[in-house]
Amino acid sequence: MLAWLESLSWITDPVVIARQFMAGLANGMLLFLVASGLSLILGLTRIINFAHGSLFMLGAYAAFSAVGSNANTWPRFAAMLIVSAFAVAAFGIAFELLILRRIYRSPQAFQLLVTFSLVLICGDAVRLIWGNAEHAVSELPTQLEGYIQPFGVTFPVYRLFLVGAGMAVCAGLWALLYRTRWGILVRAATVDRDMLRALGVNVGNLFTAVFALGAGLAGLAGGLAAPIVSIGPGLHAQVLTDAFVVVAIGGMGSFPGSFAGALLIGQANAFGILILPQMAIVLPFALMTVVLVLRPRGLFGGRE
């Protein structure tokens, strides 16, 4: 007990707190990009897409394929992100049109098996194409490398860029979902898609567009993560777990819920390693349990 209390000495160190907060914020922004797409897909189609983490992994591999390990100029860096987002969005469109569209009315257990099979297929595919070795995008534009020290807190420039990029995408998604007719239709479909279909809206095309958007966001997150993670066949596992936790906390189909949940999980992961190092991996699940006990539909989830 005494040793554990001594390990909490960082509580009085504002530099450590600020550093962990910023790290949690950067990771939370990446997680938001993945979880927001998953939440939209789940809220609209009611399909639990186990393959969503694989889309993140494919985005990272697409980024590596676009530039190799060298993204040291802004054109190469931009190309890396564009390729990762659009390549995975195109893959998502193909998967939705060829596979998912045929099983929307199938039993949920069958839908789970189909999406889980895609996880296995993607895992074997990346091994065949890129091998078992881990890859990384190790060179970035000069402006994104190194560290800054605001108020004595040493923080990587690239992670600060991730925070800004995540905020920019968040603002764009908010404008798309709440300030456009298309966004109104998407939010209406998450509430009552049958009524929307009765009003003459092509719900099938809406499903495809939302799946493409969700896949593209996951691919973009993979591209942004490529310089800070090891790109390997198992990259999808932890991301998928955290994304489902975020959706459960925030509420199915809720954009504000995805944002709030991602930030909470980001901070739980960042500070959990300091508070309870041996149990840090379970803290997000403990947080999810508490939220669901108090609000079974999540923080921002509405009634079915």
Contacts in CASP RR format, 6 or more apart in sequence:
PFRMAT RR
TARGET T0000
AUTHOR 0000-0000-0000
METHOD contacts of the structure
MODEL  1
MLAWLESLSWITDPVVIARQFMAGLANGMLLFLVASGLSLILGLTRIINF
AHGSLFMLGAYAAFSAVGSNANTWPRFAAMLIVSAFAVAAFGIAFELLIL
RRIYRSPQAFQLLVTFSLVLICGDAVRLIWGNAEHAVSELPTQLEGYIQP
FGVTFPVYRLFLVGAGMAVCAGLWALLYRTRWGILVRAATVDRDMLRALG
VNVGNLFTAVFALGAGLAGLAGGLAAPIVSIGPGLHAQVLTDAFVVVAIG
GMGSFPGSFAGALLIGQANAFGILILPQMAIVLPFALMTVVLVLRPRGLF
GGRE
7 274 0 8 1.000
7 277 0 8 1.000
8 274 0 8 1.000
8 275 0 8 1.000
10 16 0 8 1.000
10 17 0 8 1.000
10 274 0 8 1.000
11 17 0 8 1.000
15 152 0 8 1.000
15 153 0 8 1.000
16 274 0 8 1.000
18 151 0 8 1.000
18 153 0 8 1.000
19 153 0 8 1.000
19 154 0 8 1.000
19 155 0 8 1.000
20 270 0 8 1.000
20 271 0 8 1.000
20 274 0 8 1.000
21 267 0 8 1.000
21 270 0 8 1.000
22 153 0 8 1.000
22 155 0 8 1.000
22 159 0 8 1.000
22 160 0 8 1.000
22 163 0 8 1.000
23 155 0 8 1.000
23 159 0 8 1.000
23 270 0 8 1.000
24 266 0 8 1.000
24 267 0 8 1.000
24 269 0 8 1.000
24 270 0 8 1.000
25 163 0 8 1.000
25 263 0 8 1.000
25 266 0 8 1.000
25 267 0 8 1.000
26 159 0 8 1.000
26 160 0 8 1.000
26 162 0 8 1.000
26 163 0 8 1.000
27 266 0 8 1.000
27 269 0 8 1.000
27 270 0 8 1.000
28 262 0 8 1.000
28 263 0 8 1.000
28 265 0 8 1.000
28 266 0 8 1.000
28 267 0 8 1.000
29 162 0 8 1.000
29 163 0 8 1.000
29 164 0 8 1.000
29 165 0 8 1.000
29 166 0 8 1.000
29 167 0 8 1.000
29 170 0 8 1.000
29 262 0 8 1.000
30 162 0 8 1.000
30 166 0 8 1.000
30 221 0 8 1.000
30 222 0 8 1.000
30 224 0 8 1.000
30 225 0 8 1.000
31 221 0 8 1.000
31 239 0 8 1.000
31 242 0 8 1.000
31 243 0 8 1.000
31 246 0 8 1.000
31 262 0 8 1.000
31 265 0 8 1.000
31 266 0 8 1.000
32 166 0 8 1.000
32 170 0 8 1.000
32 246 0 8 1.000
32 258 0 8 1.000
32 259 0 8 1.000
32 262 0 8 1.000
32 263 0 8 1.000
33 166 0 8 1.000
33 169 0 8 1.000
33 217 0 8 1.000
33 218 0 8 1.000
33 220 0 8 1.000
33 221 0 8 1.000
33 224 0 8 1.000
34 52 0 8 1.000
34 53 0 8 1.000
34 56 0 8 1.000
34 217 0 8 1.000
34 218 0 8 1.000
34 221 0 8 1.000
34 239 0 8 1.000
34 242 0 8 1.000
34 243 0 8 1.000
35 242 0 8 1.000
35 243 0 8 1.000
35 246 0 8 1.000
35 247 0 8 1.000
35 258 0 8 1.000
35 261 0 8 1.000
35 262 0 8 1.000
36 173 0 8 1.000
36 214 0 8 1.000
36 217 0 8 1.000
36 255 0 8 1.000
36 258 0 8 1.000
36 259 0 8 1.000
36 262 0 8 1.000
37 52 0 8 1.000
37 213 0 8 1.000
37 214 0 8 1.000
37 215 0 8 1.000
37 217 0 8 1.000
37 218 0 8 1.000
37 258 0 8 1.000
38 49 0 8 1.000
38 52 0 8 1.000
38 214 0 8 1.000
38 218 0 8 1.000
38 243 0 8 1.000
38 244 0 8 1.000
38 246 0 8 1.000
38 247 0 8 1.000
39 246 0 8 1.000
39 247 0 8 1.000
39 250 0 8 1.000
39 251 0 8 1.000
39 252 0 8 1.000
39 253 0 8 1.000
39 254 0 8 1.000
39 255 0 8 1.000
39 257 0 8 1.000
39 258 0 8 1.000
40 186 0 8 1.000
40 190 0 8 1.000
40 210 0 8 1.000
40 213 0 8 1.000
40 214 0 8 1.000
40 253 0 8 1.000
40 255 0 8 1.000
41 47 0 8 1.000
41 49 0 8 1.000
41 52 0 8 1.000
41 210 0 8 1.000
41 211 0 8 1.000
41 214 0 8 1.000
42 48 0 8 1.000
42 49 0 8 1.000
42 247 0 8 1.000
42 252 0 8 1.000
42 253 0 8 1.000
43 190 0 8 1.000
43 252 0 8 1.000
43 253 0 8 1.000
44 186 0 8 1.000
44 189 0 8 1.000
44 190 0 8 1.000
44 193 0 8 1.000
44 206 0 8 1.000
44 207 0 8 1.000
44 210 0 8 1.000
44 253 0 8 1.000
45 100 0 8 1.000
45 104 0 8 1.000
45 207 0 8 1.000
45 210 0 8 1.000
45 211 0 8 1.000
47 100 0 8 1.000
47 103 0 8 1.000
47 104 0 8 1.000
47 111 0 8 1.000
47 115 0 8 1.000
48 108 0 8 1.000
48 111 0 8 1.000
48 112 0 8 1.000
48 115 0 8 1.000
49 115 0 8 1.000
50 112 0 8 1.000
50 115 0 8 1.000
50 116 0 8 1.000
50 118 0 8 1.000
50 119 0 8 1.000
50 240 0 8 1.000
51 95 0 8 1.000
51 115 0 8 1.000
51 116 0 8 1.000
51 118 0 8 1.000
51 119 0 8 1.000
51 122 0 8 1.000
52 218 0 8 1.000
52 240 0 8 1.000
52 243 0 8 1.000
53 119 0 8 1.000
53 218 0 8 1.000
53 236 0 8 1.000
53 237 0 8 1.000
53 239 0 8 1.000
53 240 0 8 1.000
53 243 0 8 1.000
54 118 0 8 1.000
54 119 0 8 1.000
54 122 0 8 1.000
54 123 0 8 1.000
54 236 0 8 1.000
54 240 0 8 1.000
55 88 0 8 1.000
55 91 0 8 1.000
55 92 0 8 1.000
55 214 0 8 1.000
55 215 0 8 1.000
55 216 0 8 1.000
55 218 0 8 1.000
55 219 0 8 1.000
56 218 0 8 1.000
56 219 0 8 1.000
56 221 0 8 1.000
56 222 0 8 1.000
56 225 0 8 1.000
56 235 0 8 1.000
56 236 0 8 1.000
56 239 0 8 1.000
56 240 0 8 1.000
57 122 0 8 1.000
57 123 0 8 1.000
57 126 0 8 1.000
57 222 0 8 1.000
57 231 0 8 1.000
57 232 0 8 1.000
57 233 0 8 1.000
57 234 0 8 1.000
57 235 0 8 1.000
57 236 0 8 1.000
57 239 0 8 1.000
58 87 0 8 1.000
58 88 0 8 1.000
58 91 0 8 1.000
58 122 0 8 1.000
58 126 0 8 1.000
58 219 0 8 1.000
59 84 0 8 1.000
59 85 0 8 1.000
59 87 0 8 1.000
59 88 0 8 1.000
59 218 0 8 1.000
59 219 0 8 1.000
59 220 0 8 1.000
59 221 0 8 1.000
59 222 0 8 1.000
59 223 0 8 1.000
59 226 0 8 1.000
60 84 0 8 1.000
60 219 0 8 1.000
60 222 0 8 1.000
60 223 0 8 1.000
60 225 0 8 1.000
60 226 0 8 1.000
60 229 0 8 1.000
60 231 0 8 1.000
60 232 0 8 1.000
60 235 0 8 1.000
61 126 0 8 1.000
61 129 0 8 1.000
61 130 0 8 1.000
61 135 0 8 1.000
61 231 0 8 1.000
61 232 0 8 1.000
62 83 0 8 1.000
62 84 0 8 1.000
62 87 0 8 1.000
62 88 0 8 1.000
62 219 0 8 1.000
62 223 0 8 1.000
63 71 0 8 1.000
63 80 0 8 1.000
63 81 0 8 1.000
63 83 0 8 1.000
63 84 0 8 1.000
63 137 0 8 1.000
63 222 0 8 1.000
63 223 0 8 1.000
63 226 0 8 1.000
64 130 0 8 1.000
64 135 0 8 1.000
64 136 0 8 1.000
64 137 0 8 1.000
64 226 0 8 1.000
64 231 0 8 1.000
65 83 0 8 1.000
65 130 0 8 1.000
66 79 0 8 1.000
66 80 0 8 1.000
66 83 0 8 1.000
66 84 0 8 1.000
67 76 0 8 1.000
67 77 0 8 1.000
67 79 0 8 1.000
67 80 0 8 1.000
67 137 0 8 1.000
68 135 0 8 1.000
68 137 0 8 1.000
69 135 0 8 1.000
69 136 0 8 1.000
69 137 0 8 1.000
69 138 0 8 1.000
69 139 0 8 1.000
70 76 0 8 1.000
70 137 0 8 1.000
70 138 0 8 1.000
70 139 0 8 1.000
71 77 0 8 1.000
71 80 0 8 1.000
71 137 0 8 1.000
71 139 0 8 1.000
71 140 0 8 1.000
71 141 0 8 1.000
71 227 0 8 1.000
72 139 0 8 1.000
72 140 0 8 1.000
72 141 0 8 1.000
72 142 0 8 1.000
73 141 0 8 1.000
74 141 0 8 1.000
77 140 0 8 1.000
77 141 0 8 1.000
77 144 0 8 1.000
80 137 0 8 1.000
80 223 0 8 1.000
80 226 0 8 1.000
81 220 0 8 1.000
81 223 0 8 1.000
81 224 0 8 1.000
84 219 0 8 1.000
84 220 0 8 1.000
84 222 0 8 1.000
84 223 0 8 1.000
84 226 0 8 1.000
85 216 0 8 1.000
85 217 0 8 1.000
85 219 0 8 1.000
85 220 0 8 1.000
85 223 0 8 1.000
86 216 0 8 1.000
87 219 0 8 1.000
88 215 0 8 1.000
88 216 0 8 1.000
88 218 0 8 1.000
88 219 0 8 1.000
88 220 0 8 1.000
89 212 0 8 1.000
89 213 0 8 1.000
89 214 0 8 1.000
89 215 0 8 1.000
89 216 0 8 1.000
89 219 0 8 1.000
90 212 0 8 1.000
91 215 0 8 1.000
92 211 0 8 1.000
92 212 0 8 1.000
92 215 0 8 1.000
92 216 0 8 1.000
93 208 0 8 1.000
93 211 0 8 1.000
93 212 0 8 1.000
93 215 0 8 1.000
95 118 0 8 1.000
95 211 0 8 1.000
95 215 0 8 1.000
96 207 0 8 1.000
96 208 0 8 1.000
96 211 0 8 1.000
96 212 0 8 1.000
97 208 0 8 1.000
99 114 0 8 1.000
99 118 0 8 1.000
100 114 0 8 1.000
100 207 0 8 1.000
100 211 0 8 1.000
101 204 0 8 1.000
101 207 0 8 1.000
101 208 0 8 1.000
103 110 0 8 1.000
103 111 0 8 1.000
103 114 0 8 1.000
104 207 0 8 1.000
119 236 0 8 1.000
122 236 0 8 1.000
123 233 0 8 1.000
123 234 0 8 1.000
123 236 0 8 1.000
126 232 0 8 1.000
126 233 0 8 1.000
127 233 0 8 1.000
130 231 0 8 1.000
130 232 0 8 1.000
131 233 0 8 1.000
132 232 0 8 1.000
132 233 0 8 1.000
133 232 0 8 1.000
134 230 0 8 1.000
134 231 0 8 1.000
134 232 0 8 1.000
135 230 0 8 1.000
135 231 0 8 1.000
135 232 0 8 1.000
136 226 0 8 1.000
136 227 0 8 1.000
136 229 0 8 1.000
136 230 0 8 1.000
136 231 0 8 1.000
137 226 0 8 1.000
137 227 0 8 1.000
137 231 0 8 1.000
138 227 0 8 1.000
140 158 0 8 1.000
140 227 0 8 1.000
143 157 0 8 1.000
144 157 0 8 1.000
144 158 0 8 1.000
144 161 0 8 1.000
145 157 0 8 1.000
145 158 0 8 1.000
146 156 0 8 1.000
146 157 0 8 1.000
146 158 0 8 1.000
147 154 0 8 1.000
147 155 0 8 1.000
147 156 0 8 1.000
147 157 0 8 1.000
148 154 0 8 1.000
148 155 0 8 1.000
148 157 0 8 1.000
148 160 0 8 1.000
149 155 0 8 1.000
158 227 0 8 1.000
158 228 0 8 1.000
159 228 0 8 1.000
162 224 0 8 1.000
165 224 0 8 1.000
169 217 0 8 1.000
169 220 0 8 1.000
170 259 0 8 1.000
173 255 0 8 1.000
174 255 0 8 1.000
176 182 0 8 1.000
176 183 0 8 1.000
177 183 0 8 1.000
177 186 0 8 1.000
177 187 0 8 1.000
177 255 0 8 1.000
178 187 0 8 1.000
178 255 0 8 1.000
182 209 0 8 1.000
185 196 0 8 1.000
185 201 0 8 1.000
185 206 0 8 1.000
186 206 0 8 1.000
186 210 0 8 1.000
188 195 0 8 1.000
188 196 0 8 1.000
189 196 0 8 1.000
189 201 0 8 1.000
189 203 0 8 1.000
189 206 0 8 1.000
190 252 0 8 1.000
190 253 0 8 1.000
193 203 0 8 1.000
196 203 0 8 1.000
196 206 0 8 1.000
197 203 0 8 1.000
229 235 0 8 1.000
242 265 0 8 1.000
242 269 0 8 1.000
242 284 0 8 1.000
245 265 0 8 1.000
245 284 0 8 1.000
245 285 0 8 1.000
245 287 0 8 1.000
245 288 0 8 1.000
246 258 0 8 1.000
246 261 0 8 1.000
246 262 0 8 1.000
246 264 0 8 1.000
246 265 0 8 1.000
247 253 0 8 1.000
247 258 0 8 1.000
248 288 0 8 1.000
248 291 0 8 1.000
248 292 0 8 1.000
248 298 0 8 1.000
249 257 0 8 1.000
249 260 0 8 1.000
249 261 0 8 1.000
249 264 0 8 1.000
249 265 0 8 1.000
249 287 0 8 1.000
249 288 0 8 1.000
249 291 0 8 1.000
249 292 0 8 1.000
249 298 0 8 1.000
249 299 0 8 1.000
250 256 0 8 1.000
250 257 0 8 1.000
250 258 0 8 1.000
250 260 0 8 1.000
250 261 0 8 1.000
250 291 0 8 1.000
250 298 0 8 1.000
250 299 0 8 1.000
250 300 0 8 1.000
250 301 0 8 1.000
251 257 0 8 1.000
251 297 0 8 1.000
251 298 0 8 1.000
251 299 0 8 1.000
251 300 0 8 1.000
251 301 0 8 1.000
251 302 0 8 1.000
252 297 0 8 1.000
252 301 0 8 1.000
253 301 0 8 1.000
254 298 0 8 1.000
254 299 0 8 1.000
254 300 0 8 1.000
254 301 0 8 1.000
254 302 0 8 1.000
256 300 0 8 1.000
257 298 0 8 1.000
257 299 0 8 1.000
257 300 0 8 1.000
257 301 0 8 1.000
260 299 0 8 1.000
260 300 0 8 1.000
261 299 0 8 1.000
264 287 0 8 1.000
265 284 0 8 1.000
265 287 0 8 1.000
268 283 0 8 1.000
268 284 0 8 1.000
268 287 0 8 1.000
269 280 0 8 1.000
269 283 0 8 1.000
269 284 0 8 1.000
272 280 0 8 1.000
272 283 0 8 1.000
273 280 0 8 1.000
275 283 0 8 1.000
276 283 0 8 1.000
291 298 0 8 1.000
291 299 0 8 1.000
292 298 0 8 1.000
295 301 0 8 1.000
297 303 0 8 1.000
END
